[in-house]
């Protein structure tokens, strides 16, 4: 995960802490997902499950 964090990428399996280290604070926070601009990051069991670009 550290290489993804250094490269400022989000990848499946990241924890919320790892995502915050990589991308910073999200624009919006909802139950089960967060929003970064036009990207929605969904979580299952507190790990990134899916990243959707609108």
N, C-alpha and C positions, 0 to 999 in steps of 0.2 A: 504493500500500500504506500510505502514511503516514496517510491518513484512516481506514483500517480499524484501524490500530494505535492511533490516538488515541481511536477509538470502542470499543476493546477487542473487536473482531470478528476472527474467523478467516475467511479467504477462500481459495478455490482459487488456487494459484499462489504462495502465500507460501512463503518459505524457513523453515527451522526457526528461524533467528535472528529473523525477523519475527514468527513465531508466539510465541516466547518473550517478545518485547517487548510483544506484545498481551495474552497470557493468563498470562504468568509460567511458573513451573516446573510441569510436568505431575505428576499424581498417580502415574502409572506410565509406564514407557518399555519398549517392545518393539521387536523388529526390524521396521521398516516402519510402525509406528504408535505413537501416544502416547495416554494416557487422561487426560481432565480430567473428573472426576466421572462423569456418565453420557454424556459425549461422547467418541467415538473419532475421532482425526484420523489419516488414512492418507496416506502419502507415496509418491510415485513420482519417481525421479530427484531426490531431496532437495527436493521441492516438495510442498505440500499438494495432494492429489488429491481427497480426499473427507472430509467431516465427517458422522459418523453419530450421531444422538441416540437413545439407548435409552429 
